[in-house]
Amino acid sequence: MDTVVERELELKLILSPERSVAVPARLSYRTGDPYAVHIAFHVGSAQAVHWTFARELLVEGVFRPSGHGDVRVWPTRVERRDVVLMALSSPDGEALLEAPAMAVSAWLERTLRVVPPGSEAAGLGIDDGLNALLTPLPADDLWLRDPWPSDESPEGE
């Protein structure tokens, strides 16, 4: 059964150095997808905007600049508050979002308690699945034998 760790919070969509807009968001983490974090932004449309990226990228981004390309995360201070900035880029556009560092860190801590770093693969059962696929079955012995005996007979017969 999947465990889900969620957190509702308000982010700021940075439009310019002087202007930002509040954006309700939901952070989600599922043990069935242990390497990823999911963020749904509610931007006033019928459908939320969803982003999925590596949990490790967000964990690192709370402490130092992390990521490149479509998702970049870094910590900073704004008006004496610790925040985490997320720069998201897609063919549909770009967004710079500001999140309260304490809220993001507390939520990440909960995800790390559920699935500690380095143990993500264990929850996926990949090793068990590979073992099941690669373990020979008794019927496999038939396939391992040569179905066509050699035409060559031992000398002297």
C-alpha positions as a Markdown table, in Angstrom:
| # | Residue | x | y | z |
|---|---|---|---|---|
| 1 | Met | 0.0 | 0.0 | 0.0 |
| 2 | Asp | 1.3 | 3.4 | -1.0 |
| 3 | Thr | 2.0 | 6.0 | 1.7 |
| 4 | Val | 1.4 | 9.6 | 0.7 |
| 5 | Val | 2.9 | 12.6 | 2.3 |
| 6 | Glu | 1.2 | 15.8 | 1.3 |
| 7 | Arg | 1.4 | 19.5 | 2.3 |
| 8 | Glu | -0.7 | 22.4 | 1.2 |
| 9 | Leu | 1.1 | 25.7 | 1.1 |
| 10 | Glu | 1.0 | 29.1 | -0.5 |
| 11 | Leu | 3.8 | 29.9 | -2.9 |
| 12 | Lys | 4.6 | 33.2 | -4.6 |
| 13 | Leu | 4.8 | 33.4 | -8.4 |
| 14 | Ile | 7.4 | 36.1 | -9.0 |
| 15 | Leu | 6.3 | 38.3 | -11.9 |
| 16 | Ser | 9.0 | 41.0 | -11.4 |
| 17 | Pro | 11.3 | 42.2 | -8.6 |
| 18 | Glu | 8.4 | 44.3 | -7.3 |
| 19 | Arg | 5.4 | 42.1 | -8.0 |
| 20 | Ser | 4.3 | 38.6 | -7.1 |
| 21 | Val | 1.1 | 36.6 | -6.9 |
| 22 | Ala | 0.0 | 34.0 | -4.3 |
| 23 | Val | -0.4 | 30.5 | -5.8 |
| 24 | Pro | -1.9 | 27.7 | -3.7 |
| 25 | Ala | 0.1 | 24.5 | -4.1 |
| 26 | Arg | 0.1 | 20.9 | -3.0 |
| 27 | Leu | 3.4 | 19.1 | -2.4 |
| 28 | Ser | 2.9 | 15.3 | -2.7 |
| 29 | Tyr | 5.2 | 12.3 | -2.2 |
| 30 | Arg | 4.2 | 8.7 | -2.8 |
| 31 | Thr | 6.2 | 5.7 | -1.7 |
| 32 | Gly | 5.1 | 4.0 | -4.9 |
| 33 | Asp | 7.2 | 6.6 | -6.8 |
| 34 | Pro | 10.0 | 7.1 | -4.2 |
| 35 | Tyr | 12.4 | 9.1 | -6.3 |
| 36 | Ala | 10.0 | 11.8 | -7.2 |
| 37 | Val | 8.1 | 14.7 | -5.7 |
| 38 | His | 5.0 | 16.1 | -7.2 |
| 39 | Ile | 3.7 | 19.7 | -7.1 |
| 40 | Ala | 0.3 | 20.8 | -8.2 |
| 41 | Phe | -0.2 | 24.5 | -8.7 |
| 42 | His | -3.7 | 25.9 | -8.6 |
| 43 | Val | -3.4 | 29.0 | -10.8 |
| 44 | Gly | -7.1 | 29.8 | -11.2 |
| 45 | Ser | -7.8 | 27.4 | -14.2 |
| 46 | Ala | -10.0 | 24.4 | -14.1 |
| 47 | Gln | -7.0 | 22.1 | -14.0 |
| 48 | Ala | -4.0 | 22.3 | -11.7 |
| 49 | Val | -0.6 | 22.6 | -13.3 |
| 50 | His | 1.5 | 19.6 | -12.3 |
| 51 | Trp | 5.2 | 19.2 | -12.1 |
| 52 | Thr | 7.2 | 16.1 | -11.1 |
| 53 | Phe | 10.9 | 16.1 | -10.5 |
| 54 | Ala | 13.6 | 14.3 | -8.3 |
| 55 | Arg | 13.1 | 14.5 | -4.6 |
| 56 | Glu | 16.9 | 14.6 | -4.3 |
| 57 | Leu | 17.0 | 17.8 | -6.4 |
| 58 | Leu | 14.6 | 19.5 | -3.9 |
| 59 | Val | 16.4 | 18.2 | -0.9 |
| 60 | Glu | 19.7 | 19.5 | -2.2 |
| 61 | Gly | 18.0 | 22.8 | -3.4 |
| 62 | Val | 17.0 | 23.6 | 0.2 |
| 63 | Phe | 20.8 | 23.9 | 1.1 |
| 64 | Arg | 22.5 | 25.0 | -2.2 |
| 65 | Pro | 21.8 | 25.6 | -5.8 |
| 66 | Ser | 20.6 | 22.4 | -7.5 |
| 67 | Gly | 19.4 | 21.3 | -10.9 |
| 68 | His | 19.7 | 22.6 | -14.4 |
| 69 | Gly | 17.6 | 22.8 | -17.5 |
| 70 | Asp | 13.8 | 22.6 | -16.8 |
| 71 | Val | 14.0 | 22.6 | -13.0 |
| 72 | Arg | 16.4 | 24.6 | -10.8 |
| 73 | Val | 16.1 | 25.1 | -7.0 |
| 74 | Trp | 18.1 | 27.2 | -4.6 |
| 75 | Pro | 17.9 | 28.8 | -1.2 |
| 76 | Thr | 18.0 | 32.5 | -0.5 |
| 77 | Arg | 16.8 | 35.2 | 1.9 |
| 78 | Val | 14.0 | 37.6 | 1.0 |
| 79 | Glu | 13.1 | 40.4 | 3.4 |
| 80 | Arg | 14.8 | 38.5 | 6.3 |
| 81 | Arg | 12.9 | 35.3 | 5.5 |
| 82 | Asp | 14.5 | 32.0 | 4.4 |
| 83 | Val | 12.9 | 30.9 | 1.1 |
| 84 | Val | 13.5 | 28.3 | -1.6 |
| 85 | Leu | 13.2 | 29.5 | -5.1 |
| 86 | Met | 12.1 | 27.1 | -7.9 |
| 87 | Ala | 12.7 | 28.1 | -11.6 |
| 88 | Leu | 10.5 | 25.9 | -13.8 |
| 89 | Ser | 10.8 | 25.9 | -17.6 |
| 90 | Ser | 8.7 | 24.2 | -20.2 |
| 91 | Pro | 7.6 | 24.7 | -23.8 |
| 92 | Asp | 4.5 | 26.4 | -22.4 |
| 93 | Gly | 6.4 | 29.0 | -20.4 |
| 94 | Glu | 8.6 | 29.7 | -17.4 |
| 95 | Ala | 7.9 | 30.4 | -13.8 |
| 96 | Leu | 9.9 | 31.5 | -10.8 |
| 97 | Leu | 8.2 | 30.4 | -7.5 |
| 98 | Glu | 9.1 | 31.3 | -4.0 |
| 99 | Ala | 8.3 | 28.8 | -1.2 |
| 100 | Pro | 8.8 | 29.2 | 2.6 |
| 101 | Ala | 12.0 | 27.2 | 3.4 |
| 102 | Met | 10.7 | 26.0 | 6.8 |
| 103 | Ala | 7.5 | 24.5 | 5.3 |
| 104 | Val | 9.3 | 22.8 | 2.4 |
| 105 | Ser | 12.1 | 21.5 | 4.8 |
| 106 | Ala | 9.5 | 20.1 | 7.3 |
| 107 | Trp | 7.6 | 18.4 | 4.5 |
| 108 | Leu | 10.8 | 16.9 | 3.0 |
| 109 | Glu | 11.8 | 15.7 | 6.5 |
| 110 | Arg | 8.5 | 13.7 | 6.6 |
| 111 | Thr | 9.2 | 12.2 | 3.2 |
| 112 | Leu | 12.8 | 11.2 | 4.3 |
| 113 | Arg | 11.4 | 9.5 | 7.4 |
| 114 | Val | 9.0 | 7.4 | 5.3 |
| 115 | Val | 11.6 | 6.5 | 2.7 |
| 116 | Pro | 15.2 | 7.3 | 3.9 |
| 117 | Pro | 17.7 | 8.4 | 1.2 |
| 118 | Gly | 19.4 | 5.4 | -0.4 |
| 119 | Ser | 16.5 | 3.0 | 0.3 |
| 120 | Glu | 14.2 | 4.1 | -2.5 |
| 121 | Ala | 15.0 | 1.1 | -4.7 |
| 122 | Ala | 14.1 | -1.4 | -1.9 |
| 123 | Gly | 10.5 | -0.2 | -1.9 |
| 124 | Leu | 10.2 | -0.7 | -5.7 |
| 125 | Gly | 10.9 | -4.5 | -5.5 |
| 126 | Ile | 13.2 | -4.3 | -8.5 |
| 127 | Asp | 15.6 | -6.8 | -7.2 |
| 128 | Asp | 12.8 | -9.3 | -6.3 |
| 129 | Gly | 11.3 | -8.8 | -9.8 |
| 130 | Leu | 14.6 | -9.4 | -11.5 |
| 131 | Asn | 15.3 | -12.5 | -9.4 |
| 132 | Ala | 11.8 | -13.9 | -10.3 |
| 133 | Leu | 12.5 | -13.3 | -14.0 |
| 134 | Leu | 16.0 | -14.7 | -14.1 |
| 135 | Thr | 15.6 | -17.7 | -11.8 |
| 136 | Pro | 15.3 | -20.9 | -14.0 |
| 137 | Leu | 12.1 | -22.9 | -13.5 |
| 138 | Pro | 12.2 | -26.8 | -13.7 |
| 139 | Ala | 10.7 | -26.6 | -17.2 |
| 140 | Asp | 13.6 | -24.4 | -18.3 |
| 141 | Asp | 15.8 | -27.6 | -18.1 |
| 142 | Leu | 14.2 | -28.7 | -21.3 |
| 143 | Trp | 15.3 | -25.6 | -23.1 |
| 144 | Leu | 18.8 | -25.9 | -21.8 |
| 145 | Arg | 19.3 | -29.3 | -23.4 |
| 146 | Asp | 20.2 | -29.6 | -27.0 |
| 147 | Pro | 16.9 | -30.6 | -28.8 |
| 148 | Trp | 18.8 | -32.0 | -31.8 |
| 149 | Pro | 21.3 | -34.6 | -31.0 |
| 150 | Ser | 24.5 | -34.4 | -33.0 |
| 151 | Asp | 24.8 | -36.4 | -36.2 |
| 152 | Glu | 28.3 | -37.3 | -35.2 |
| 153 | Ser | 28.5 | -40.6 | -33.3 |
| 154 | Pro | 31.5 | -41.5 | -31.2 |
| 155 | Glu | 34.2 | -43.3 | -33.1 |
| 156 | Gly | 34.0 | -47.0 | -33.2 |
| 157 | Glu | 30.2 | -47.4 | -33.4 |
